[in-house]
Amino acid sequence: MELKKSVVNSLINQRERILESWKSGGPWKIKGIAPESWKKIVQKAIENQSVKIDTVVTTDIHRLIRLTNTLHGKTGLKKVYVPINDVERFDPLKSALAFKGGAVKLFVSEAPEFRLGDQRYGPYKNEKVELSTAAALFLVCKGVAQVREDN
């Protein structure tokens, strides 16, 4: 979406007139600038200033607001408040663990190596394992593990 050099020069040379014309409905009839050029300018302004909406998130009322200490259904991590000054240092895999103690026996179909807190887990493939509650919940939520009933 390029403007001709002559149009750009007209915009620059008539800057004050264009700005003044906004008081009376807009600069649409400025000499040397065709309606098609204004369309390009407006389209570029819209692209630069618009917000891209994630319609999947926006239409899902469960993702719009998550109360503090509620669990995310696909990770088992909890929603925690993070002050704006701490965003760069925030580690959700450490600070958002809902369960810090206990262990759970699982059957893991397949999971790559991952980290939760200061602990590394995996990789696992068709294994019976005993993991921390946080790691077990994470894998169950991801759909790659099931809690074992046997000992």
Secondary structure in CASP SS format (residue, H / E / C, confidence):
PFRMAT SS
TARGET T0000
AUTHOR 0000-0000-0000
METHOD secondary structure of the structure
MODEL  1
M C 1.00
E C 1.00
L C 1.00
K C 1.00
K H 1.00
S H 1.00
V H 1.00
V H 1.00
N H 1.00
S H 1.00
L H 1.00
I H 1.00
N H 1.00
Q C 1.00
R H 1.00
E H 1.00
R H 1.00
I H 1.00
L H 1.00
E H 1.00
S H 1.00
W H 1.00
K H 1.00
S H 1.00
G C 1.00
G C 1.00
P C 1.00
W C 1.00
K C 1.00
I C 1.00
K C 1.00
G C 1.00
I C 1.00
A C 1.00
P H 1.00
E H 1.00
S H 1.00
W H 1.00
K H 1.00
K H 1.00
I H 1.00
V H 1.00
Q H 1.00
K H 1.00
A H 1.00
I H 1.00
E H 1.00
N H 1.00
Q H 1.00
S C 1.00
V C 1.00
K C 1.00
I C 1.00
D C 1.00
T H 1.00
V H 1.00
V H 1.00
T H 1.00
T H 1.00
D C 1.00
I H 1.00
H H 1.00
R H 1.00
L H 1.00
I C 1.00
R C 1.00
L C 1.00
T C 1.00
N C 1.00
T C 1.00
L E 1.00
H C 1.00
G C 1.00
K C 1.00
T C 1.00
G C 1.00
L E 1.00
K E 1.00
K C 1.00
V C 1.00
Y C 1.00
V C 1.00
P C 1.00
I H 1.00
N H 1.00
D H 1.00
V H 1.00
E H 1.00
R H 1.00
F C 1.00
D C 1.00
P H 1.00
L H 1.00
K H 1.00
S H 1.00
A C 1.00
L E 1.00
A C 1.00
F C 1.00
K C 1.00
G C 1.00
G C 1.00
A E 1.00
V E 1.00
K E 1.00
L E 1.00
F E 1.00
V E 1.00
S E 1.00
E E 1.00
A E 1.00
P C 1.00
E C 1.00
F E 1.00
R E 1.00
L E 1.00
G C 1.00
D C 1.00
Q E 1.00
R E 1.00
Y E 1.00
G C 1.00
P C 1.00
Y E 1.00
K E 1.00
N E 1.00
E E 1.00
K E 1.00
V E 1.00
E E 1.00
L E 1.00
S E 1.00
T H 1.00
A H 1.00
A H 1.00
A H 1.00
L H 1.00
F H 1.00
L H 1.00
V H 1.00
C H 1.00
K C 1.00
G C 1.00
V C 1.00
A E 1.00
Q E 1.00
V E 1.00
R C 1.00
E C 1.00
D C 1.00
N C 1.00
END
